[in-house]
Amino acid sequence: MRLEGKGMILTKNFTLEELTITETGLSNIPDNNAMERLLYLATYILQPIRDKCGILVVSSGYRSFEVNKAIGGALTSQHVLGEACDFIPQQEKIEDVFVWIRANMKYGQVIEEHKNNKDWIHISLPRLGKKNNHAMIYENGIYREA
């Protein structure tokens, strides 16, 4: 992790700024623990996906409790810990990226999401004592195992 220009560089393709962006107007500054987890998320999850599948547009990374509440996020969301990210692949089909992640990565949860004519992938860091490599698909308001 190093400072460069306006933002902190987490990996060759991900900055702290893009993993904390919010349109709510609320403060969204991670504490040191969340910063450390964002670094792990960028290094061990997002960068390998980027290296294999091309450009990823982050739609939601870290969320302060206030931001999470304002957007209707789950109370137990890993986003508030800096452990989760929602992204949209730009060069590969979402379904193909989802399949590649399931076959090649260690993660906590990965969800191929389809909601309100928008598609994205949610992915999180593995967690101790929790079910990991848990893959689901969300369509028509229903989650199903992948």
Secondary structure as a PSIPRED ss2 file (coil, helix, strand):
# PSIPRED VFORMAT (PSIPRED V4.0)

   1 M C   1.000  0.000  0.000
   2 R E   0.000  0.000  1.000
   3 L E   0.000  0.000  1.000
   4 E E   0.000  0.000  1.000
   5 G C   1.000  0.000  0.000
   6 K C   1.000  0.000  0.000
   7 G E   0.000  0.000  1.000
   8 M E   0.000  0.000  1.000
   9 I E   0.000  0.000  1.000
  10 L C   1.000  0.000  0.000
  11 T C   1.000  0.000  0.000
  12 K C   1.000  0.000  0.000
  13 N C   1.000  0.000  0.000
  14 F C   1.000  0.000  0.000
  15 T E   0.000  0.000  1.000
  16 L H   0.000  1.000  0.000
  17 E H   0.000  1.000  0.000
  18 E H   0.000  1.000  0.000
  19 L H   0.000  1.000  0.000
  20 T H   0.000  1.000  0.000
  21 I C   1.000  0.000  0.000
  22 T C   1.000  0.000  0.000
  23 E C   1.000  0.000  0.000
  24 T C   1.000  0.000  0.000
  25 G C   1.000  0.000  0.000
  26 L C   1.000  0.000  0.000
  27 S C   1.000  0.000  0.000
  28 N C   1.000  0.000  0.000
  29 I C   1.000  0.000  0.000
  30 P C   1.000  0.000  0.000
  31 D C   1.000  0.000  0.000
  32 N H   0.000  1.000  0.000
  33 N H   0.000  1.000  0.000
  34 A H   0.000  1.000  0.000
  35 M H   0.000  1.000  0.000
  36 E H   0.000  1.000  0.000
  37 R H   0.000  1.000  0.000
  38 L H   0.000  1.000  0.000
  39 L H   0.000  1.000  0.000
  40 Y H   0.000  1.000  0.000
  41 L H   0.000  1.000  0.000
  42 A H   0.000  1.000  0.000
  43 T H   0.000  1.000  0.000
  44 Y H   0.000  1.000  0.000
  45 I H   0.000  1.000  0.000
  46 L H   0.000  1.000  0.000
  47 Q H   0.000  1.000  0.000
  48 P H   0.000  1.000  0.000
  49 I H   0.000  1.000  0.000
  50 R H   0.000  1.000  0.000
  51 D H   0.000  1.000  0.000
  52 K H   0.000  1.000  0.000
  53 C H   0.000  1.000  0.000
  54 G C   1.000  0.000  0.000
  55 I C   1.000  0.000  0.000
  56 L E   0.000  0.000  1.000
  57 V E   0.000  0.000  1.000
  58 V E   0.000  0.000  1.000
  59 S E   0.000  0.000  1.000
  60 S E   0.000  0.000  1.000
  61 G C   1.000  0.000  0.000
  62 Y C   1.000  0.000  0.000
  63 R C   1.000  0.000  0.000
  64 S C   1.000  0.000  0.000
  65 F H   0.000  1.000  0.000
  66 E H   0.000  1.000  0.000
  67 V H   0.000  1.000  0.000
  68 N H   0.000  1.000  0.000
  69 K H   0.000  1.000  0.000
  70 A H   0.000  1.000  0.000
  71 I C   1.000  0.000  0.000
  72 G C   1.000  0.000  0.000
  73 G C   1.000  0.000  0.000
  74 A C   1.000  0.000  0.000
  75 L C   1.000  0.000  0.000
  76 T C   1.000  0.000  0.000
  77 S C   1.000  0.000  0.000
  78 Q H   0.000  1.000  0.000
  79 H H   0.000  1.000  0.000
  80 V H   0.000  1.000  0.000
  81 L H   0.000  1.000  0.000
  82 G C   1.000  0.000  0.000
  83 E C   1.000  0.000  0.000
  84 A E   0.000  0.000  1.000
  85 C E   0.000  0.000  1.000
  86 D E   0.000  0.000  1.000
  87 F E   0.000  0.000  1.000
  88 I E   0.000  0.000  1.000
  89 P E   0.000  0.000  1.000
  90 Q C   1.000  0.000  0.000
  91 Q C   1.000  0.000  0.000
  92 E C   1.000  0.000  0.000
  93 K C   1.000  0.000  0.000
  94 I H   0.000  1.000  0.000
  95 E H   0.000  1.000  0.000
  96 D H   0.000  1.000  0.000
  97 V H   0.000  1.000  0.000
  98 F H   0.000  1.000  0.000
  99 V H   0.000  1.000  0.000
 100 W H   0.000  1.000  0.000
 101 I H   0.000  1.000  0.000
 102 R H   0.000  1.000  0.000
 103 A H   0.000  1.000  0.000
 104 N H   0.000  1.000  0.000
 105 M C   1.000  0.000  0.000
 106 K C   1.000  0.000  0.000
 107 Y C   1.000  0.000  0.000
 108 G C   1.000  0.000  0.000
 109 Q E   0.000  0.000  1.000
 110 V E   0.000  0.000  1.000
 111 I E   0.000  0.000  1.000
 112 E E   0.000  0.000  1.000
 113 E E   0.000  0.000  1.000
 114 H E   0.000  0.000  1.000
 115 K E   0.000  0.000  1.000
 116 N C   1.000  0.000  0.000
 117 N C   1.000  0.000  0.000
 118 K E   0.000  0.000  1.000
 119 D E   0.000  0.000  1.000
 120 W E   0.000  0.000  1.000
 121 I E   0.000  0.000  1.000
 122 H E   0.000  0.000  1.000
 123 I E   0.000  0.000  1.000
 124 S E   0.000  0.000  1.000
 125 L C   1.000  0.000  0.000
 126 P C   1.000  0.000  0.000
 127 R C   1.000  0.000  0.000
 128 L C   1.000  0.000  0.000
 129 G C   1.000  0.000  0.000
 130 K C   1.000  0.000  0.000
 131 K C   1.000  0.000  0.000
 132 N C   1.000  0.000  0.000
 133 N C   1.000  0.000  0.000
 134 H E   0.000  0.000  1.000
 135 A E   0.000  0.000  1.000
 136 M E   0.000  0.000  1.000
 137 I E   0.000  0.000  1.000
 138 Y E   0.000  0.000  1.000
 139 E E   0.000  0.000  1.000
 140 N C   1.000  0.000  0.000
 141 G C   1.000  0.000  0.000
 142 I E   0.000  0.000  1.000
 143 Y E   0.000  0.000  1.000
 144 R E   0.000  0.000  1.000
 145 E E   0.000  0.000  1.000
 146 A C   1.000  0.000  0.000
